[in-house]
Amino acid sequence: MKKFLYISFIIFFCLSCKEKKRHFVISKIQSAAKLATTETIIDKVVVGAKEKRLLGLVRISEANFVAHSQATVKTGIDMTKLKKEDVVIEGAQITLKLPAIEVLNFSYPFNKFDVDWDITHNAFLNKFDVVDYEEFFRKAELDIRENLQYTGIVEETENKTRRLMVGMLKNLGYEEIYIEFEPVDRLFQPVNLEGEKEDVSE
């Protein structure tokens, strides 16, 4: 009976140590994911035009508009989406299946929207107003959102995350490290300029 209790205690102790080690490793993975957050500055040149037509048919003037703008995008991993089965530890081997890279914060401030007055000019009976500026601004933001996925920002963030994870896990004694990411469907949901836009900023 004592031998059985002793063996049971040893098994429980080993399982407890293994579980504590797993929690420790996951906490380190979460910390590394925060460090791997990537901030990207995107410079956007906004070009627009406005026509003035007589009776809606004959064009009598055209005004041109050019502005420089800047967006800040932070990408990374939402570690709250990490599931238990995404971390598999077998001795000195560890396999990670990390959540997809996503936009954690997106900022496109209007105060970074600088009109180039050397190129922008109004025309006869055809002047830009605040409504025109807002429309140019919104279309530029939409263009950034729709094309962000094709700028290499996802691959850059994955590579940065992988490098940090590998370095950290090697320091913890793991010799075989396998890391993959959930595929990115799209970084942003479609935005309807006529309706409300999704706010992903914090």
FENNOR-V763915 format. One line per field, one symbol per residue. burial: I if it has 9 or more other C-alpha atoms within 8 Angstrom, else O. A space follows every 10 residues. Layout:
burial = ???
This chain:
burial = OOOOOOOOOO OOOOOOOOOO OIOOOIOIII OIIIOIIOOO OOOIOIIOOI IIIOOOOOIO IIIIIIIIII IIIIIIIIOO OIOOOIIOIO OIIIIIIIII IIIIIIOIOO OIIOIIOOOI IIIOOIOIOO OOIOOIIIII IIOIIIOIIO OOIIOOIIOI IIOIIIOIII OOOIOOIOIO IIOOOOIOOO OOOOOOOOOO OO
